[in-house]
């Protein structure tokens, strides 16, 4: 019978690695709280229509990468490939934006699912931290999200960060730009990759994001999106740039920067980090002022970002950043004999009730093996109990670093450990 292994493109997070995940998740929660963003949790399952209406019928994620199935009730269900659409659905369904002037600022942490060729830091089940802000159309809201994202990376200890920004403009600007881009690429159609030839009809802006050398060459000399911006979109983007400069944030304007979903409008951004090679993007976002209405809500501006946690951990490792791992001292109970083991089971319960991290060997092993286990588990202290200690109402307290051992009254052990 063959061994059962994890599905391709998924990974187990073992206990030693889980501590790193907890550290970056803690940084995400702390940073979000400072910016007054509250946590939202949405299902990993959504109706397939949500992503077709949200991400766009012609995006690669919808056409190639979703995990979609028909449930027992005959409904088409999709494992979420991204979380913005689900957050918008939740906000609309819960009527959080119904009151005039409503503003909602939320963050999320959790897995997404995309069927694509697994790569380093890019798995079929991957995890994201992201934020979404609804109700403010002003450029200040774009900048707040960018600053939150950068603050999160800095809190994690990540260095060598670079920010790129662009603007696709509003709906009118995007239509203008699409026409200009199609006019530029149509005479070069035969030199495009097969994928981009298809995109020329359905989603030409995505050709700008292609890494195929044929597409890169064809896009040379293409007009920048800035040439198509309406006056309103131009002023919005200029204000974003000015506010970033005012906040002393370095950035570059990249006219070829696009995002993978059709819903983006106006400001786009992407953050890269050193240590990841050519695939160095760790997160990005943008504004999506039409998405809430597209998914059944009233017209409401929105902006946010998503950041891949696997890619972030690889970058931290490449930069040799030691994450702040929270670890309380461990107390290990050593038992000489059955009576001592029974007494230690009671003591173990009392220690834990007092908030002291503690454990013991429950398998009845010999004393030397109990000490080896305590050492292997990284115990800071050992409490040693035998017949003499039981008779005298004491325990032996051993410092595992200095190897110093003292006898203390059982009733005083809690204060000694504190």
N, C-alpha and C positions, 0 to 999 in steps of 0.2 A: 504494500500500500504506500503510495507516494506521500512525502511529507507535505503538510499544509503550511504554506508560507503567506506572508502579507501580499495583497494584490500589488501589481506593478504600479509604481507611481505613488505609493503610500509609504509611510515610515512610522515605526514605533518610537515613542519618546520614553526612554528608559529613565529610572529614578535619578541617576546622576545628571542627565541632560534636562530633566524636568525642572530642576532648580534654576537653570538659565532661562527657561521659558517663563517661570514665575517672576523672575527679576525684570524681564522686559514687559511682561503684562502689568506688573506693579508700576513700572515707569509710565506705561500708557495710561493707567487709571489716575495716577498722581498728576500727570501733566494735564489730562482732560479736566480734572477737578479744578486745577488752577485757572483754567480758561472757562470754567462754569459750563462744561458739557456733561450731560448726564448719560448713564449707560442705557442702551436699548439692546434687547435680544430678540431676534426674529427666527422663525423656523428655518431649518436647512432645506426643507421641502417647500416649494411654491408651485402654483399653477403655471404651466409652461407659457401661457399667454402673457404673463407678467414680463418675461424676459424678451419675448418677441416684440411687445409694445414698447418696452423700456430700452433695452440695449440696441434694438434695431434688427429687422429681418435679415439684413445682408451682412451683419458683422460676423467675423470668423467664429466668435464664441457661440453665437446662436446657430450658425450653419454647420459647424464642425465639432464643437467641443463640449456641448452640454451632455450631461447624463440624464436622459429623458426616458420615461417609461409610462405605460398605462396601468393605473392601479386597478384594484378589484371592482371599483365602482365605474370603470370605464373612463376615468378622468386622466388627462395627460398631465403628468407631474414631472418636475425637473429639480434635481439637486442644484442649489443656488451656485451659479458660476461667479457671482459677485454679490455685494450686499446692498448697494445703493438702491436698486429697484425694490428690494424687500423692505428697506427702511421707509421708502416713500409710500409703499403700499400700507405699511403699518400706521404711519402718521395720518394718511388719508382715512383709512378704515376706522381709526380711533378718534377721528374728528379733532385732532390736536391743533389744527390750523383753522378751525371754523370761526373763531372769534376774530373780529377786525383787529388788525395789528399784531396778530399772534406771531411769536418768534419761538422756534424750537431748535435747540442745539443738543445733539446726541453723539455718542461714540459707541463703537462696537468692537468686539474681539471674537474671532471664531473662524471655523473652517469654510472654505469654498471648494468647489469641485469642477475641474475641467479635464476633458479627455484630450490630452495633447502629449507629445513626446516628452517623457520625463527628462529634466535636465537638473544640473546642480542648482539647488535653491528654487526649483520650479517643478513642483510635484503635482500629481493629479488631485490629491487632497492637499491643499495648502492653506495657510492661516493668515489672516489679515487683522490689522488694527486700522480703524478708519473713523472719520468724523463726518457728520452732515449737519449743515446749518440752513434752516429754512426761514423765510420771511423777510430777509434783508437783501435788497438789490444793490446796495452800495458797494463800491470797491473795498471799503474798510473790512467788510466781512470776508472777502477773498484773502486779504492780507492776514487777518486773524487766523484763518485756517492754515496758511503757509507758515506763520510763526509758530503755531502749535506743533505742526509736523516737525519743524527744525528743532524746537525745544525738546520734543520727545527723543529725537536722535541724540541730542547733546546730553540729555539726562541719562541715556544708556551708555554714554562715553564714546560715541562714534565721532571720528574725526575725518578730515579730508572730504568735506561735503561740498557739493556744487548744486546750485539751483538754476534751472532753465525755465523761462516763462515764454508764453506766446498768447495770442488771442485769435480765435476763429471768428469773433464777432457774434452779433445776434443772428436771428434767422435770415434776415435780408442779406447780411454780410456773407453768411455761409453759402447762400445761393449764388451770389456774385462770384465768390471765390471758386466754387465748384465749376462754374462756366469757364473762368479763366484757366483753371488747371486742366480741364478737359481739352480746351483749345490748344494748350501747350503740349499735352501728351498724345493727342490723337494722331498727329503726323509721325510720332515715334512708336505707335502701337505695336508694330511687328518686332521692335527691339525689346519690348517689355516681357517680363516673365509671364507664363501662362496664367498664374494667379492674378497678376496685376492687369492683364488683358480683360479678365472677367470683372475685376474691380472697377475698371474704367467705365463700365456701364452701370454698376450698382453702387459703388462707394469709393469714388476716385481719391478722396482725401487720405484713405488708408494706404495708398501707394507711396505717399511720403514717408511712411513708417517702415517700408520694406527694406530689408538688409541685402536683398539680392543685388549683386553688382550691376546687372542689366537695368534694374529699376533705379538704382542710385544714379547711374549715368544719364538715364532718360529724364530724371527730375532736375538735373543741373540746369540752371537758368530759369527754372519755373518761377513765376511771379510769387512774391511772398504774400501771405494772408493779409498783411497790413495794408496792402494796396486796395483791398476790397472792403475795408471796415467803414461802416456808417460813422457819421460824426459822433453819435452817442457812444458807440463801441470804442471809437478811438479815444475819446475823453476818459472813458472807464479804464482802459488799459494804461493810459498815461498816468492816471491817478494811482493805480496799483504800483507802477514802477516808482513813482515819487514817494509813496508811503514806505516801500521797501528800502529805498535809499535813506529815508528819514529814520528808519529802524536800524540802519547800518548793516543791512543784509546784502551781501554780494550776490549778483545774479547776472545771467546773460540772456539776451532775447534771441530765441531760436525760432525763426520763421517757419521751419520745417517740422516743429513739434506738433504732433497730433496725439489723440488718445484713442483707445480701442472701441469706444462706444459712440453711437450716433447722437446720444442726448447732450453731449457737451456743447456749450456756447460760451462766447467771450473768453475769459481768462482760463488758460491751461498752465499747468506746471509739472515739473518732474525733478526729483532729487536723486543725485547719484553719489556714490561713495567710493573712495579708493580701496583697493584690495580685492576687487571683484573681476578684474579683467575687462573685456569688452562688454559683457552683460552686467553693467554696473548700476543700473537703475534699482532703487530700493523702495520707491513709492512716488505717487503723483496724484494729481487731482485736477479739479476744475469746476467751473460754474455750469449749471444745467437749469436754466430758467423756465424751460418748457416742460420738464419731466413730470412735475406734479399734476399739471393739467392733462398731460398725455395719459396718465394712469388714473384718471377719474376725479382728481381734486380740482379745486378752483385755482386759477392762475396764481402761482406762488414761486418766487425766486428761490434757488437753492445752490449750494456750493459745498464741496467736501473733498476728501482725499482718502486713498487706501494705501496701506503700506504692508508689503509682504514680510512676515516675521521670519520665515526660513532664510530668505535672502539677507535680512538684517543680522541674524545670528552668524551667517557665514562671513559677513563683512566685519563684525566684531571680532570673530576668531582670526581673520586675516590681519587685522590691525592689532592683534594681541591685547585686546581690551578685556580686563578681568571684571566681569559683572559683579555687583554687590550681592552676594548670596546670603540671605538671612538664614542663620543656623543657630539655634539655641543650644547651650551645653547639654550633653546627654549624660544621664545618670544610669549606671548599669548595676543591677542587683545580682550578687553572687551568693549562692546557697551551698552550705556544707550540710548535706543530708536532707531527708524528706521533710522533717519537721520544719527546718529552716526554709525550705522551698514553699511550704504552705504559708508560713508567716510572711514570706516575701511577696507572695501573691496579694495578700492583704495590704502590705506596705506599698506595693506598686500602685494599687488603686488609690491610696491616699495621696501619693506623690502626684499622680496625674490630676486628681481633684484639686490639688494645690497649684496646678499650672506648671509643674516641673516635668520636662520631657524625660521619660524614663522607660526602661525595658529590662527584660531578663530572659535567660534561656529557659524555655518551658519544656525542653526535651529530657531533662534529668541527666545531662552530661556531667562528666567529672569536673572538678573545680578548675584544673589547669585549662581545660577546653572552654570553660565559661570565661576565664580571663582572656583567652585568645580571641574569643568572639567579641568581647567587650572592646578589645584593642582594635580589632578589624572594623568594628562599627564606629570607631572614633570617639568612644566614651571619654568624657572629661573626668568623671568621678565614678568610683565603684563603692557600693554599700555592701559590706561583707557580713553575713550572718551565719552563725553556727550554734551548736548547743550551748556553749558558754555565754554567748551574747543573748540567746533567748532566756537563759536563766537569770542573767543580770539586767535585763531590760535595756541593753545597749546595742550599738552596731559599730562596726569598724568602717571609717570613712577614708577612702584612699584616693589621693590626687594622682591621676594617671599621667600627668606631665612630670611632676616632681618625684613621684613614687612615695611621697610622704603619707603615712597612715596614722590616724588617731582614733581613739575610742570615744564615742559621744553617746549621751543618753538618747534613746530612741525618740523621745518626745522633742528633743532639741535639733534633730537632724534637718528638719525643714528650714529652720532659721539659719543653720550653718550653710546649707546649700544656697539659700538666697543671698 
